[in-house]
Amino acid sequence: MTWNPVTGCSAISPGCKNCYAERMSYRLQAMGQPKYTNGFKPTLHPQTLDDPLHWKKPSKIFVNSMSDLFHPAVPLDFIEKVFSTIQRADWHQFQVLTKRSDRMRELAPRLTWPANLWMGVSIESPAYVYRINDLRTVPARVRFLSLEPLLAPLPNLDLSGIHQVIVGGESGPGARPMELSWVKDLLIQSRKAKVAFFLKQLGGVRKKKAGRMLEGKTYDELPILADESARQSLAQM
């Protein structure tokens, strides 16, 4: 599921070039959708802050698929309200993803980090690997990398303190290619670091045709945390 208490964003790095959220925002604006009156301009939607509290079935919820929670246009007090809802809706699992890892790092000490919040950063090329260091400073229970759209190889990543690596090629109009050798290397790195590996898609203009299998195998691994592993071991005794 998705939850968008903020919509709209602005480009910050090459991975934003073919942003699906921007295309979709203008399409929804043209359709007269009230939340997208401002198109892709960052817009707060306080009326949606309590929405997850009304979703009774435990779900995985991606926060701000149409924006970036740590965009400078989103004030700290609004981020605090989003985090508060996440904490109150403790039967759900929430995933927050940002390209603005510097602001995330700066604000982290001022936020209360719920146990059901997974925090991730997007990295598309070596120039943005520093976002991993920013993520490591955050006291989230789960920290993940979204290496998509993967635009270049990412050798020798430091995956310490990271729980999951997600890889994906760019899709849609003007999609830039992703080499399978880059994906294989990231799988090897994840294996060596004992980090869960999730291959989201190979991408391309026709992403469904390309699929999401690497050498005939799908990768849907989720992180197993130390406390969860301990509980599983006790259950088997």
Contacts in CASP RR format, 6 or more apart in sequence:
PFRMAT RR
TARGET T0000
AUTHOR 0000-0000-0000
METHOD contacts of the structure
MODEL  1
MTWNPVTGCSAISPGCKNCYAERMSYRLQAMGQPKYTNGFKPTLHPQTLD
DPLHWKKPSKIFVNSMSDLFHPAVPLDFIEKVFSTIQRADWHQFQVLTKR
SDRMRELAPRLTWPANLWMGVSIESPAYVYRINDLRTVPARVRFLSLEPL
LAPLPNLDLSGIHQVIVGGESGPGARPMELSWVKDLLIQSRKAKVAFFLK
QLGGVRKKKAGRMLEGKTYDELPILADESARQSLAQM
1 55 0 8 1.000
1 59 0 8 1.000
1 60 0 8 1.000
1 61 0 8 1.000
1 62 0 8 1.000
2 61 0 8 1.000
2 62 0 8 1.000
2 63 0 8 1.000
2 65 0 8 1.000
2 66 0 8 1.000
3 48 0 8 1.000
3 51 0 8 1.000
3 52 0 8 1.000
3 61 0 8 1.000
3 62 0 8 1.000
3 63 0 8 1.000
3 64 0 8 1.000
3 94 0 8 1.000
4 35 0 8 1.000
4 45 0 8 1.000
4 48 0 8 1.000
4 63 0 8 1.000
4 64 0 8 1.000
4 65 0 8 1.000
4 66 0 8 1.000
4 67 0 8 1.000
5 44 0 8 1.000
5 45 0 8 1.000
5 46 0 8 1.000
5 48 0 8 1.000
5 49 0 8 1.000
5 51 0 8 1.000
5 63 0 8 1.000
5 64 0 8 1.000
5 78 0 8 1.000
5 81 0 8 1.000
5 82 0 8 1.000
5 85 0 8 1.000
6 42 0 8 1.000
6 43 0 8 1.000
6 44 0 8 1.000
6 45 0 8 1.000
6 64 0 8 1.000
6 66 0 8 1.000
6 67 0 8 1.000
6 68 0 8 1.000
6 69 0 8 1.000
6 71 0 8 1.000
6 74 0 8 1.000
6 78 0 8 1.000
7 25 0 8 1.000
7 35 0 8 1.000
7 36 0 8 1.000
7 38 0 8 1.000
7 39 0 8 1.000
7 40 0 8 1.000
7 42 0 8 1.000
7 43 0 8 1.000
7 45 0 8 1.000
7 64 0 8 1.000
7 66 0 8 1.000
7 67 0 8 1.000
8 21 0 8 1.000
8 22 0 8 1.000
8 25 0 8 1.000
8 38 0 8 1.000
8 39 0 8 1.000
8 40 0 8 1.000
8 41 0 8 1.000
8 42 0 8 1.000
8 43 0 8 1.000
8 66 0 8 1.000
8 67 0 8 1.000
8 71 0 8 1.000
9 16 0 8 1.000
9 19 0 8 1.000
9 21 0 8 1.000
9 22 0 8 1.000
9 40 0 8 1.000
9 42 0 8 1.000
9 66 0 8 1.000
9 67 0 8 1.000
9 68 0 8 1.000
9 71 0 8 1.000
10 40 0 8 1.000
10 42 0 8 1.000
10 71 0 8 1.000
11 17 0 8 1.000
11 19 0 8 1.000
12 99 0 8 1.000
12 100 0 8 1.000
13 99 0 8 1.000
13 124 0 8 1.000
13 127 0 8 1.000
13 128 0 8 1.000
14 124 0 8 1.000
14 125 0 8 1.000
14 151 0 8 1.000
15 122 0 8 1.000
15 124 0 8 1.000
15 149 0 8 1.000
15 151 0 8 1.000
15 170 0 8 1.000
16 99 0 8 1.000
17 176 0 8 1.000
18 149 0 8 1.000
18 170 0 8 1.000
18 172 0 8 1.000
18 173 0 8 1.000
18 174 0 8 1.000
18 175 0 8 1.000
18 176 0 8 1.000
20 171 0 8 1.000
20 172 0 8 1.000
21 40 0 8 1.000
21 65 0 8 1.000
21 66 0 8 1.000
21 67 0 8 1.000
22 40 0 8 1.000
24 66 0 8 1.000
25 36 0 8 1.000
25 39 0 8 1.000
25 40 0 8 1.000
25 66 0 8 1.000
26 36 0 8 1.000
26 39 0 8 1.000
26 40 0 8 1.000
28 35 0 8 1.000
28 36 0 8 1.000
28 39 0 8 1.000
29 36 0 8 1.000
29 37 0 8 1.000
29 38 0 8 1.000
29 39 0 8 1.000
35 43 0 8 1.000
35 45 0 8 1.000
37 43 0 8 1.000
42 67 0 8 1.000
42 71 0 8 1.000
42 73 0 8 1.000
42 74 0 8 1.000
44 74 0 8 1.000
44 78 0 8 1.000
46 78 0 8 1.000
46 81 0 8 1.000
49 81 0 8 1.000
49 82 0 8 1.000
49 85 0 8 1.000
50 85 0 8 1.000
52 61 0 8 1.000
52 85 0 8 1.000
52 86 0 8 1.000
52 89 0 8 1.000
52 92 0 8 1.000
52 94 0 8 1.000
53 85 0 8 1.000
53 88 0 8 1.000
53 89 0 8 1.000
55 61 0 8 1.000
55 89 0 8 1.000
55 92 0 8 1.000
56 91 0 8 1.000
58 91 0 8 1.000
58 92 0 8 1.000
58 93 0 8 1.000
59 92 0 8 1.000
59 93 0 8 1.000
60 92 0 8 1.000
60 93 0 8 1.000
60 94 0 8 1.000
60 95 0 8 1.000
61 92 0 8 1.000
61 93 0 8 1.000
61 94 0 8 1.000
61 95 0 8 1.000
62 94 0 8 1.000
62 95 0 8 1.000
62 97 0 8 1.000
63 69 0 8 1.000
63 82 0 8 1.000
63 86 0 8 1.000
63 94 0 8 1.000
63 95 0 8 1.000
63 96 0 8 1.000
63 97 0 8 1.000
64 96 0 8 1.000
64 97 0 8 1.000
67 74 0 8 1.000
68 74 0 8 1.000
68 97 0 8 1.000
68 98 0 8 1.000
68 99 0 8 1.000
68 100 0 8 1.000
69 79 0 8 1.000
69 82 0 8 1.000
69 96 0 8 1.000
69 98 0 8 1.000
70 79 0 8 1.000
70 98 0 8 1.000
70 100 0 8 1.000
70 101 0 8 1.000
70 103 0 8 1.000
70 104 0 8 1.000
70 107 0 8 1.000
71 100 0 8 1.000
72 100 0 8 1.000
72 103 0 8 1.000
76 107 0 8 1.000
76 110 0 8 1.000
79 107 0 8 1.000
79 111 0 8 1.000
80 110 0 8 1.000
80 111 0 8 1.000
80 112 0 8 1.000
83 111 0 8 1.000
83 112 0 8 1.000
83 113 0 8 1.000
83 114 0 8 1.000
83 117 0 8 1.000
84 112 0 8 1.000
86 92 0 8 1.000
86 94 0 8 1.000
86 114 0 8 1.000
86 116 0 8 1.000
86 117 0 8 1.000
87 112 0 8 1.000
87 114 0 8 1.000
87 116 0 8 1.000
89 116 0 8 1.000
90 114 0 8 1.000
90 115 0 8 1.000
90 116 0 8 1.000
92 116 0 8 1.000
93 116 0 8 1.000
93 118 0 8 1.000
94 114 0 8 1.000
94 116 0 8 1.000
94 117 0 8 1.000
94 118 0 8 1.000
95 117 0 8 1.000
95 118 0 8 1.000
95 120 0 8 1.000
95 144 0 8 1.000
96 117 0 8 1.000
96 118 0 8 1.000
96 119 0 8 1.000
96 120 0 8 1.000
97 120 0 8 1.000
97 121 0 8 1.000
97 122 0 8 1.000
97 146 0 8 1.000
98 104 0 8 1.000
98 119 0 8 1.000
98 120 0 8 1.000
98 121 0 8 1.000
98 122 0 8 1.000
99 121 0 8 1.000
99 122 0 8 1.000
99 128 0 8 1.000
99 131 0 8 1.000
101 121 0 8 1.000
101 130 0 8 1.000
101 131 0 8 1.000
101 134 0 8 1.000
101 135 0 8 1.000
102 134 0 8 1.000
104 119 0 8 1.000
104 121 0 8 1.000
104 134 0 8 1.000
104 135 0 8 1.000
104 138 0 8 1.000
105 134 0 8 1.000
105 137 0 8 1.000
105 138 0 8 1.000
108 137 0 8 1.000
108 138 0 8 1.000
108 139 0 8 1.000
113 119 0 8 1.000
113 138 0 8 1.000
113 139 0 8 1.000
113 140 0 8 1.000
113 141 0 8 1.000
115 141 0 8 1.000
116 141 0 8 1.000
117 140 0 8 1.000
117 141 0 8 1.000
117 142 0 8 1.000
118 140 0 8 1.000
118 141 0 8 1.000
118 142 0 8 1.000
118 143 0 8 1.000
118 144 0 8 1.000
119 135 0 8 1.000
119 138 0 8 1.000
119 140 0 8 1.000
119 142 0 8 1.000
119 143 0 8 1.000
119 144 0 8 1.000
120 135 0 8 1.000
120 140 0 8 1.000
120 143 0 8 1.000
120 144 0 8 1.000
120 145 0 8 1.000
120 146 0 8 1.000
121 131 0 8 1.000
121 132 0 8 1.000
121 134 0 8 1.000
121 135 0 8 1.000
121 145 0 8 1.000
121 146 0 8 1.000
122 128 0 8 1.000
122 131 0 8 1.000
122 146 0 8 1.000
122 147 0 8 1.000
122 148 0 8 1.000
123 129 0 8 1.000
123 131 0 8 1.000
123 132 0 8 1.000
123 145 0 8 1.000
123 146 0 8 1.000
123 147 0 8 1.000
123 154 0 8 1.000
124 147 0 8 1.000
124 148 0 8 1.000
124 149 0 8 1.000
124 150 0 8 1.000
124 151 0 8 1.000
124 152 0 8 1.000
125 151 0 8 1.000
125 152 0 8 1.000
125 154 0 8 1.000
126 152 0 8 1.000
126 153 0 8 1.000
126 154 0 8 1.000
129 154 0 8 1.000
129 157 0 8 1.000
132 145 0 8 1.000
132 157 0 8 1.000
132 158 0 8 1.000
132 159 0 8 1.000
132 162 0 8 1.000
133 158 0 8 1.000
135 143 0 8 1.000
135 145 0 8 1.000
135 162 0 8 1.000
136 143 0 8 1.000
136 160 0 8 1.000
136 161 0 8 1.000
136 162 0 8 1.000
141 225 0 8 1.000
142 163 0 8 1.000
142 164 0 8 1.000
142 223 0 8 1.000
142 225 0 8 1.000
143 161 0 8 1.000
143 162 0 8 1.000
143 163 0 8 1.000
144 162 0 8 1.000
144 163 0 8 1.000
144 164 0 8 1.000
144 165 0 8 1.000
144 166 0 8 1.000
144 223 0 8 1.000
145 159 0 8 1.000
145 162 0 8 1.000
145 164 0 8 1.000
145 165 0 8 1.000
145 166 0 8 1.000
146 166 0 8 1.000
147 154 0 8 1.000
147 165 0 8 1.000
147 166 0 8 1.000
147 167 0 8 1.000
147 168 0 8 1.000
147 186 0 8 1.000
148 166 0 8 1.000
148 167 0 8 1.000
148 168 0 8 1.000
148 169 0 8 1.000
148 170 0 8 1.000
148 200 0 8 1.000
149 168 0 8 1.000
149 169 0 8 1.000
149 170 0 8 1.000
149 171 0 8 1.000
149 175 0 8 1.000
149 176 0 8 1.000
149 178 0 8 1.000
150 167 0 8 1.000
150 168 0 8 1.000
150 169 0 8 1.000
150 170 0 8 1.000
150 178 0 8 1.000
150 182 0 8 1.000
150 183 0 8 1.000
151 170 0 8 1.000
151 176 0 8 1.000
151 178 0 8 1.000
152 182 0 8 1.000
153 179 0 8 1.000
153 181 0 8 1.000
153 182 0 8 1.000
153 185 0 8 1.000
154 182 0 8 1.000
154 185 0 8 1.000
154 186 0 8 1.000
155 185 0 8 1.000
156 189 0 8 1.000
157 186 0 8 1.000
157 189 0 8 1.000
159 165 0 8 1.000
159 189 0 8 1.000
159 190 0 8 1.000
159 193 0 8 1.000
159 195 0 8 1.000
160 193 0 8 1.000
162 193 0 8 1.000
162 195 0 8 1.000
163 195 0 8 1.000
163 196 0 8 1.000
163 223 0 8 1.000
163 225 0 8 1.000
164 195 0 8 1.000
164 196 0 8 1.000
164 197 0 8 1.000
164 198 0 8 1.000
164 221 0 8 1.000
164 222 0 8 1.000
164 223 0 8 1.000
165 186 0 8 1.000
165 189 0 8 1.000
165 190 0 8 1.000
165 195 0 8 1.000
165 196 0 8 1.000
165 197 0 8 1.000
165 198 0 8 1.000
166 198 0 8 1.000
166 199 0 8 1.000
166 200 0 8 1.000
167 183 0 8 1.000
167 186 0 8 1.000
167 197 0 8 1.000
167 198 0 8 1.000
167 199 0 8 1.000
167 200 0 8 1.000
168 178 0 8 1.000
168 183 0 8 1.000
168 199 0 8 1.000
168 200 0 8 1.000
168 201 0 8 1.000
168 202 0 8 1.000
168 203 0 8 1.000
169 175 0 8 1.000
169 178 0 8 1.000
169 200 0 8 1.000
169 201 0 8 1.000
169 202 0 8 1.000
169 203 0 8 1.000
169 204 0 8 1.000
170 176 0 8 1.000
170 178 0 8 1.000
170 203 0 8 1.000
170 204 0 8 1.000
171 201 0 8 1.000
171 203 0 8 1.000
171 204 0 8 1.000
171 205 0 8 1.000
171 207 0 8 1.000
172 203 0 8 1.000
172 204 0 8 1.000
172 205 0 8 1.000
172 207 0 8 1.000
173 205 0 8 1.000
174 205 0 8 1.000
175 203 0 8 1.000
175 204 0 8 1.000
175 205 0 8 1.000
175 207 0 8 1.000
177 204 0 8 1.000
178 202 0 8 1.000
178 203 0 8 1.000
178 204 0 8 1.000
180 202 0 8 1.000
180 214 0 8 1.000
183 199 0 8 1.000
183 202 0 8 1.000
183 214 0 8 1.000
184 214 0 8 1.000
186 197 0 8 1.000
187 197 0 8 1.000
187 199 0 8 1.000
187 214 0 8 1.000
187 219 0 8 1.000
190 196 0 8 1.000
190 197 0 8 1.000
191 197 0 8 1.000
195 223 0 8 1.000
196 221 0 8 1.000
196 222 0 8 1.000
196 223 0 8 1.000
196 224 0 8 1.000
197 219 0 8 1.000
197 221 0 8 1.000
198 219 0 8 1.000
198 220 0 8 1.000
198 221 0 8 1.000
198 222 0 8 1.000
199 212 0 8 1.000
199 213 0 8 1.000
199 214 0 8 1.000
199 218 0 8 1.000
199 219 0 8 1.000
200 212 0 8 1.000
201 207 0 8 1.000
201 210 0 8 1.000
201 211 0 8 1.000
201 212 0 8 1.000
202 210 0 8 1.000
202 211 0 8 1.000
202 212 0 8 1.000
202 213 0 8 1.000
202 214 0 8 1.000
203 210 0 8 1.000
203 211 0 8 1.000
204 210 0 8 1.000
212 218 0 8 1.000
224 232 0 8 1.000
END
